[in-house]
Amino acid sequence: MKGLRLLELSKALNIDSSDLLAVCAILKIKATSRLSMLSFDECKKITDYYENKN
């Protein structure tokens, strides 16, 4: 397994997938839909973003 789909990560983080897509754009992660695959490194960047935001 290469990583998670954006939809799976949004469910795990309890965040709306459209909000997660916006964060991907901020972090310059190529994700175009909720079915986009995210690598584990990209998932880590996203979770770190939310941890630092709060």
Secondary structure, 3 states (H helix, E strand, C coil): CCEEEHHHHHHHHCCCHHHHHHHHHHCCCCCCCCCCEEEHHHHHHHHHHHHHHC
